[in-house]
């Protein structure tokens, strides 16, 4: 899990590289100390983002977050996100690794 400082730097990186960024939690559900939610995010790639120069491409992606809460604070976090799909929307071309014989 990221520290608060790491999280703040991550958010700054997103805001430097993405305009019109939005993230919406969808269908949150809680049971006991576990909270889950699906999320949808979108934006326009206008600056360097994840080391990728700006493309002007719009993107939309979704994922699932699972939190464990203790004493009102998140103590564990799991995330499932389609990072490959995001990279493809930003114009990255994925190629299989060459196998040396």
Secondary structure, 3 states (H helix, E strand, C coil): CCCHHHHHHHHHHHHHHEEEEEEEEEEEEEECCEEEEEEEEEEEECCCECCECCCCCEEEEEEEEEEEEECCEEEEEEEEECHHHHHHHCCCCCCCCCCCC
